[in-house]
Amino acid sequence: MSAPLVTVQLYAESLCPDCINYSTSQLSDLMSSIPEIVDLQVFPYGNAEETGPDDDGSYEFTCQHGDNECYANLLEACAI
């Protein structure tokens, strides 16, 4: 009988220098050394503010590192 995977959940901003540093150093080291026991779950949202719903049901997001980060977070979420 094998042990269940260890779940690691990463909530990160796509353009945040600290998130990028963590992902390319510590997280990369973890996934290189023991990938067979890790269930990595990535949530590209990070430090964003959400307003809405507006009258038409839409929402607006403001990301800490600007509009490009909101767009990149959206692309990452779609890819996942």
C-alpha positions as CSV (number, residue, x, y, z in Angstrom):
1,M,0.0,0.0,0.0
2,S,1.4,3.4,-1.0
3,A,1.1,6.6,1.0
4,P,-1.1,9.4,-0.3
5,L,0.6,12.2,-2.1
6,V,1.6,15.4,-0.2
7,T,-0.5,18.3,-1.5
8,V,1.4,21.5,-2.1
9,Q,-0.9,24.5,-3.1
10,L,0.8,27.5,-4.6
11,Y,-1.2,30.7,-4.7
12,A,1.0,33.1,-6.7
13,E,1.1,36.2,-8.8
14,S,2.5,35.6,-12.2
15,L,4.7,38.7,-12.3
16,C,5.6,39.0,-8.6
17,P,9.4,39.0,-8.2
18,D,9.1,37.1,-4.8
19,C,6.7,34.5,-6.3
20,I,9.0,34.0,-9.2
21,N,12.0,33.6,-6.9
22,Y,10.2,31.1,-4.7
23,S,9.1,29.1,-7.7
24,T,12.4,29.0,-9.4
25,S,14.4,28.2,-6.3
26,Q,12.7,26.4,-3.4
27,L,9.7,25.0,-5.3
28,S,11.9,23.9,-8.2
29,D,14.3,22.2,-5.8
30,L,11.4,20.3,-4.2
31,M,9.9,19.2,-7.5
32,S,13.3,18.1,-8.7
33,S,14.1,16.0,-5.7
34,I,10.8,14.3,-4.8
35,P,8.2,14.8,-7.6
36,E,6.8,11.3,-7.2
37,I,5.2,12.1,-3.8
38,V,4.0,15.7,-4.5
39,D,0.6,16.8,-5.8
40,L,1.4,20.3,-6.9
41,Q,-1.7,22.6,-7.3
42,V,-1.1,26.1,-8.7
43,F,-3.6,28.9,-8.3
44,P,-2.6,32.0,-10.3
45,Y,-4.4,34.7,-8.4
46,G,-2.2,36.1,-5.8
47,N,-2.7,39.6,-4.4
48,A,-5.5,40.9,-6.5
49,E,-8.6,42.8,-5.6
50,E,-12.0,41.9,-7.0
51,T,-15.0,44.2,-7.4
52,G,-18.5,43.2,-8.6
53,P,-20.7,41.9,-9.7
54,D,-21.7,45.0,-11.7
55,D,-25.2,45.5,-12.9
56,D,-24.4,43.3,-15.9
57,G,-23.0,40.5,-13.7
58,S,-19.3,41.2,-14.6
59,Y,-16.4,41.5,-12.2
60,E,-13.3,43.6,-12.4
61,F,-9.9,42.6,-11.1
62,T,-7.0,44.8,-10.1
63,C,-3.6,43.0,-9.7
64,Q,-0.8,44.2,-7.5
65,H,1.7,44.3,-10.4
66,G,-0.7,45.8,-13.0
67,D,-2.8,44.8,-15.9
68,N,-0.2,42.6,-17.5
69,E,-0.2,40.4,-14.4
70,C,-4.0,40.1,-14.4
71,Y,-3.7,38.9,-18.0
72,A,-0.9,36.5,-17.3
73,N,-2.8,35.1,-14.3
74,L,-5.8,34.6,-16.6
75,L,-3.6,32.7,-19.2
76,E,-2.1,30.5,-16.5
77,A,-5.6,29.7,-15.1
78,C,-6.8,28.8,-18.5
79,A,-3.8,26.6,-19.2
80,I,-4.4,24.7,-15.9
